């Protein structure tokens, strides 16, 4: 594969537009993309014709408005390009009207009460800032999705609104610093994607994996991740073939897949892209997850994107590397050589610090799912408590500003490795902190709390909006200041003083930190989805998000209901799967082995009346006890699930699931996993953790 030639070959990108559009139409479209100018129908018709010809030349027969409803995955309805011609044949048609607007049925998508199920009309609207692409034989046109009443029913619409909100407020700040050249401020994201690969044959034999994406039963194998030998280890040939195939698919779609490696847990891997504008990065990440699963199938593998598919080994996250830049190429979070003297950088840094502290709850709930609740705080991912890591140099600068004392600077030392042939290089002024939920890493922030299956839209909506609010407050104050320099210095100093509690450079896994964070600093510890999701409707959050036009109150209410409903549905499916597996397969398997052991003891006694059967008797007693415990536990789980029917309110239902159903599931799993450890392999009905984690060679 010639990467430079094939890269973006299935994307109607700027190269294709420039080659196929009339000059005036291309220039008008660029103004729409770059400056947000309105696109007239004549230009839309020209774009549609060029897009159709380009797609048909590459084998496309259909088009679809590709959108991201509140299911967390993507959606598409395919229409062919064909239209009847007078001679009985067909012609290939695609108009500007069809490009800019679609009308999929909206009735069955989650709406959280925004729409009645009998009200079917919904609209998709072309997002010209995200390039169209070909998938299979279909031209996919990225779009926003809204209801007949104009309410956002997707994740892209509020994401675009949040980007615009941050752009507006950041431009106000830049103008105060005398920067009149910048026309647009853009957030960029590079989402690192973790995932597991297991063999398709073993996956098909695990009902829990097929129905829920995670194992609900399973004992840890003798060897897991204790030796750290999988991390960055040699990639197995079958996995390497999958990765090579995946890269080709992604590169053709213009997705900047850059880095791939083995992760900590056996069978776990990571893919990291180069940064893209946030809405494009969101589209690309959704595509990446879809293509990972499709490519895995070609190799007889299954790609698991659940946050915690295996108990007792690391789960999978998605690190959201976020930064702010200008259309002139300036990174507003780049400290420069002398960050202590870079007032513009310090103000934008303070805006992020203030945003993260003021809206900890929004950042936490933006990553809340039933799956991610298992991962956060499990000594493999950040805790559920939000804090920020700034590093030694920035922390020292912040301290000097707060104390109003000169900053002495940090010596940039050379890294000396003690071997003459190895090169000397400058050491960074600060280390990295992998336990921090929100860490500064040189010229960006890494938000590490996202789960592997999350859409990155949710986290970036909240992050963009919260920072926009900080910048709005700063701009309001500075625009009216008589002495800009004095007001700026005081605002930076006050922000550092008022929000110092959110900065923590230590070990986020330490239990003492959680105690300090909650009881001394007053930070939130919202451990589960039911704990945090209702906070979306707190007055301060409603006021902030609606004032920037990111959400309406009705949209916020709907999302609260949808996310809690998703949480409830996910765990109810897991509970039903556990009950079925226990009744139909695990208990019968253990009883069958128990009978064989008892028959073995009887046979020994029949042949040799004085033969010892101590082993068999002990095993029968243990297995009988475990079967009895499983029988009681599965009954208690069934009862806990049945009580949910008594609860109509989704918030109360989610709390009952957290407090009653999940503990009952754990109580059933414990004896089942103990039984697996002492049941002969030939009797156990499922592939074990050892089979799954070490089955790909």
ABEGO torsion letter per residue (X at the ends): XBAAAABGAABBBAAAAAAABBAAAAAAAAAAAAAGBBBBAAAAAAAAAAAAAAAAAAGBABBBBBBBBAAGBBBBBBBBABBBBAAGBBBBBBBAAAAABBBBBAAABBAGGABBAABABBBBBBBAABBBBBBEABBBBBBBBBBAAGBBABAAAAAAAAAAAAAAAAAAAAAAAGBAABABBBBBBBBBBBBBBBBAAAAAABAAAAAAGBBABEBBBABBAAAGAABGBBBBAAAAAAAAAAAAAAAAAGBBBABBBBBABBGBBBBBBBBBBAAAAAAAAAAAAAAAAAAAAAAGBBBBABABABBGBBBBBBBBBBBBBBAAGBBAABAEABAAABAAAAAAAAAAAAAAAAAAAAAAAAABBAAAAAABGAGABBBABBBBBAEAAAAAAAAAAAAGBBBAEBBBBBBBAGBAABBBBBBBABBBBAABABBBAGABBBBAABBAABBAAAAAAAAAAAAAAAAAAAAAAAAABABAAAAAAAAAAAAAAAAAAABBABBAABAAAAAAAAAAAGBBBBABAAAAAAAAABAAAAAAAAAAGABBAAAAAAAAAAAAAAAAAAAAAAAAAAAAAAAAAAAAAAAAAAAAAAAAAAAAAAABAABBAAAAAAAAAAAAAAAAAAAAAAAAAAAAAAAAAABABAAAAAAAAAAAAAAAAAAAAAAAAAAAAABBAAABABBBAAAAAAABX
